[in-house]
Amino acid sequence: YLLYASGDFVKVHSVNTEETLRLLCGHADLVTGIQLNPHNHMQLYSSSLDGTIKLWDFMDGIPIKTFTVGSKLLALYALASAEDTVFVVIPKKGERDTFQLVSVKLTKGAGQDLEGKELSVVLDGVGASPKQIAFGREDSYVVSVKDVNLQVYFFKRKLLNRFSLSTAKTKGGDNRFSCVVCHPTEDCIATGHADGKIRLWRNFHHKKEYTYSALHWHHDTVMDLAYSLEGTRLLSGGVESVLVQWHNESSCQKDFLPRLGSPIECISMSSDGVLCCTLHTDNRITIINSNLRFSRCIQGLIKSRDVKTGLVVDPRTKALVLNGEPGHLQFYSLQSDQQLFSLDIVQRQYIHQAGLKQSDLVKVALSARGTWLATVEESEEVADPELQLKLWFYSEETQSFALNTRINTPHDNHITDMCFRDMDELGDDSLILVTTGRDCVFKVWVMVEDSDPEAHQSVSWSCDFVGSYHNYQATNCCFSEDGSLLAVSFEETVTVWDSLTWDLKCTFCHPPGNIRNICFGRLTCSKYLIGATDYGFLCCWNLLTCALEWSAHLNVVVLQPDPLSEHIAAVSWLSKESSLFVFKPSEPWPVYIQRNLCKEKILLAAFVPRDEPEMISSEKYLWLRKSQLFFLTDTQELMTLSTKSLEERLTPSSKQLAVEESLPVTPFSVLLGKHRRQQAQEDIDLGKPVVHNKQEQASPAVKELLHTPAHVLPSASFLCTIFINSLLISKENKSAEEVADEVEMESEKAEDDSDEEDVTAVEQEDTSHVELLGEMTCKLSKSQEKELRKIRKMDYSWISAF
């Protein structure tokens, strides 16, 4: 299994089946460190910025303990030699950008939530990165690197040695430390540096007699280092996207695994030494065999430098489509959290060098059925960009997009927006593409049959109409739901055109401020057109009356309509926080407001249709029933709005361990259940009263005891009292037979008492029952109960023979 932190989750990935088996959720903020429990390798420690350390049974996805430290945790280390103690990096109180390595005593206790307040400072002035601290042979010392300083602290001797390198950058050299790792069996420290050098430190027990040797292949910063299990090999990685394997600490003996795609950030070795994996800057994990051969990779959402394409939803796979690697378009599956495939749009080699003007993908549009894809690529030249418009057709045979038409210089200046008109009822003839540009025109592109008999395809795309408005720059465009109208914004003005005749129908103007976003209403709100200006106004125009319906003072940066409902999501940016407003164009007040949605600026949003409408209990989230809303921030984080509260999402799995009837049953349970049903039916046929035991009701204590894995249960002495108490039957809940037997044992001499008094008492009791339950309950006198017991004790089994 490969375990890795992903946002506020920890994921358990099967190396063999290449699927995510478990999602460990419970942290309320970013997970910063994960470590296997050295004393139980079926358990995992995790630390988070939420200030907690959690102990998990990762195979069952169950949180066993939560230790609250109360300070942001930036790194985590668990040692075999230190039982009930872990080491974490925390910010130093009262000082900015200063961090400490501290040990945390994990207190023992019966509950699931415990305090971890016993902190002891081990090292001061450490780096915030987990790669800048390492523990030495047999955990006898700890090493920390920061800037040009190296610290070694020996636990037994309580001795701290400090070593410093020169700060002067000579001959292109840069001595700043970037990472550190310790040899598993020898007293040797390997450090990576900003100039690409690797230094091997020995004899560091003495301050003045230390020695080091250098290995050098990387031309830039060494991002991470890792020793093999036996310590004979050292692995290093950096911006070159090459994994280097050094043998016996020699510069002459080294192997390479090149072309790994993107810079290597982290390297991790498996506990048996058979596999290693590398984490890359493009959010990919590569699994590599010990003979330095590529095995497989896990590709998540690629962090692009700038998502210029926006968030587009693929109608075919419901995947998010956006910028990926330079010049590529990624199709990212939200369900599996993995990349489906990457499409090379620019089809040129990208050179990783600052200052070069290279072409990149800037605009994307997909037709409503996902059969056509339009892309725009342009060079980074500001004054005279090279533009290309490409149309791609989806091939069912190859299950990918194939290039159909390439149009050089479709506009004389940057293309600002692009959209398809796709009306299913009219077929492919209705398919139209519209592009808008800074050259003050919008262009309409249609499919035409190719007259060239030698052409590979039967259709191609060409320009059908060019429109403009008073020589203003065209900025946005969108089609109405039925495709009959096209709205194009020209700076401060919105124009509405007939998509059949291309006649200008009407214009809407709302100065001051250029139009930033426009969209049509849908379903019952299709008569409305919504626009947002860069001066902080949200406007709603009625297309039937050609008048402004309402406007609101709101600095909207994202305007996104839901394709399956009338709702429109507007995201505002004000006072360094993003807020969400959801509304229907027909009503001037929002149906949902979420202020301070996040501190980062939200740049893009997309509604993704659900496979099945979700059952939502909360009324304020009903607008999310058919679609799910996703956001992309300026820090390249993809977020979604959850319909569940924080408490519901963070409820530990152990509290939800109820036996479900839908679970697959074993042959033994089928046989046992059949036997019990037969026995119960026989008892009913023989006239025996069916008695329900308290044990059969399965109390929560017994359920949790029987259905929690044995290796995560507390000690038997702790469980014994709870278990015994759950089996005891309280005196208040006695069955009818027990009451009758007690009456018989206690009152043989009470038979002479008069029955009238009993009847009177029963009648008084009955009136109270009528008031409480609304129905009459009959109670027998003592003489009647005695007679009934005699009848019960008689054997009627002989009747079954007849």
Phi, psi and omega in degrees: 000143174248124180249132180213149178276136181219098183067231177263018176248163164239129184251140177251115187246133177277124181291327183282311185270351179059038177230156177278117185272319185224149174237107182272103182244138183173337177281146181262003179208183185304133175279125186252347181198143174225139180215135172293143176293117183299338183261356177200102188283005171265004181239154185225136170264142174222145177239158185212163174292348178283000175085017180237152170246129181245142173252124186245148157267097191287341179287325179260355179070031186250127172283124183272311181222151172233121180252119180270115180268324176093002177228155178300131180255123186254344178200158184220138177221132178239129185248146178291330184279343183248099180278140180060022177221136173233164180245136180225158174256127181230156175291144178281131184295136176082355180233141182269139178055033175237133188231155181233147168264121182233154173262140181243123177278118180275100185294144178271143180189169185279326186285176179271329180256119184231164178267140175239062189266350181279093183251140175229126182286128179260311181222142176255156174066040179269168177279158181279346183277137177300337182283353184261010176225139178213150179254138189274188184308128180054026177056033182275343179209163178233142183241137177229138176235142176201131184056245179246019183248140177236130179241138175234122179245124180263121188294312186291316182276350184051047184246136178242120176250135178242139178229140181232144175255168181291139178274348182287134178265103182246137178053041178078002181278145178222110188277359183301137180283144176241330182199164180212147175211150182250145177295138185289334185237347182238163175276082181217135179243130176251128180237142175259151186229164185292338180267007177095357180279152171241124179252137178250114187261135176224164177057034183276004174292336179250135187294324188255349186253016181290154177228155172212150174240162186237142171242140183216117169223319184295141180266352179221190188307134171282114188280325179200158179227152175206136175270150172289171186301319182269351176087006181277343181235143176239127180255139179221152180209157181198207186289347182285353183062032181234131174268122183253132178245116181262132180257132173050036175055037182244137177288337183281325185259101178209150178240160182229144166238097187271180173054049177274003168102316181204164183306144181271123180265318184221151176231135179224139179257145175286158186294336178264358177077006183280325183236155166225157178226151180239137175258133186247161183293341179270022176066046179231142173249126178252128178260128189233138177286164183294338177273018178061046175242136181298133180253297180197171180220155175243111183254117175267201179290120182286130175278109178273158179298321183205118181276089183277339185282344188080180176261113180246141180258127177283116182297335184284313186249354185059029177270154174279135181244124182198176178305139176239238172298159180307124179082003182244158176245124181259141174250109189250121180279121180286331182290315184263355181056042178217156178285130177285306174196166180238133183250123179281110183268309185289325177058042173225151178291127179269130182255122182279083179213130181293141176096342179284136177270107184238158181279145178216163181278129185237334181221146179217142172215142178239140176290164189298331179261000177077015182275333180238141178233129177247133180228148175236130176236146180214155178280166183279004175293127183281316187285312185227078183285145172276121184249143173219129173254126181238138176247127184242139179249136181280124180262123178292331181292310183271351182055040178205175180268137177243140182292127180255311184221136174241126181241115178277138179049064177293332174229160180276352179215183185307139174276126186263332181200164184200139179206154177262148163254122185223104179249110188301324186290340182260356177078197185292338180297335182275355184285120182226142174244134178240134175236144176240150184216168177284357176277015172073021177225158165243145183239143178252126182246132182232162177275137176230150177288137182281123182278343181287118181293338181271000181291146181285330181242159185274337181232156173214175185248143176213165183282133183249331183205144175236125181238153178210170179213105175052031176060030174270155178289133177277129188243320182222157176210148174199152178261151173290168186298322179273357176080004184280337183236145174240127176255128178232129178264135176240096182053254184269001188239141173252127178250144180240126187240148173281123187282354177266316183255348184059036172274143176282118186270311180199168177227149176234135182230135178220070176284159359275162175110134176286152177287124182265319181217147172221150174200151176272151170288164182234162177055242183287348180253024185289350179274003183249147174237129184250138177220149177235135181255160181281000173263010172090037176236139173247121187241145176234118180254142176267120184286339180280321180263351182054041181226161177287119181282310176198162176216155181222145179274099186209129180276083185275124176256338179226131177230113188227114177278148175276124182292344185250005179208181180277353189285146176232133179261129176239128179250126180252156178233114183208137178053043176060037172209147179262135178234150183247134175231127178245131185212163168257137181300334181285347182234130184278004178242144184289152173271344180206136176229130175229096179282152181051053178299318173199161182281337179280158178280125178277123184262325187219156177213158179205138171269126179249118181300139177279154176294318178228139176303135185275141175281112183243122182279324183282130184292328184288345179255014182297334180291346178264012187294318186263334183227158176246138185258128179241147179234149171237126183266173180288349173265016177064034175258132178263122183234159176225159180266124182266143177275352180262150178287165180300322180296319180295320182287331183263006178295124181300147181298332183294336179277354181248017183279075176254147180285122181257142181290338183283351181293145178297139183259152180272161177303323180295317181292327176296315180296315180296317179296320179297318180297318181294320179296319178298316181297318180295321180294321178296319179299320180293317180298325181276002178079013179283139178291136179274114182258125178266119180283156173294328181295327182289342180283349176053084179296155180304325180297316180291319180302312182294325180294317186281337187244013172259133180305141188299325187283356176247003179284148172291180185295155182297325180297326179287324183280338189302311183298315180298317184294314180297316179299325181290339180271342181288142180259124183290154183293330185292329185259061180274146177284166182298322182292320179298318178299316181295319180295320178297320178298319181294318182290323188275332193232054170292321181281348181274003181292338181284348181295155183286143180281339184296322180297320179297317182297318179299316180297320180296320181297321178295322178295320183299322181298323179292324177297321181296320181293321186279316188251344179078017177211155183274130175247130183271136176234138185269153174285170183297321180293322179292321178296321180296319179294320181293326178293323178297319180294320181298323184283349179286145183267114179254015185294337180295340181292332183297340179292335181268000000 
